[in-house]
């Protein structure tokens, strides 16, 4: 892959070596993969569902921040 950018390589690869910790949870009856954030919240990384309707729900879009007290983990 070739990446054409005016940015320095240090800026492009910033935080590349950080390992993200993912977790599978059940949120409103749907299975999601979330990224654990430092402040005790979770960011949706992926929807793990076979229902097309789940992908159309704006509350389940990747990048949305969830509060941890409403989650059930697997």
Order of alpha helices (4+ residues) and beta strands (2+ residues): alpha-beta-beta-beta-alpha-beta-beta
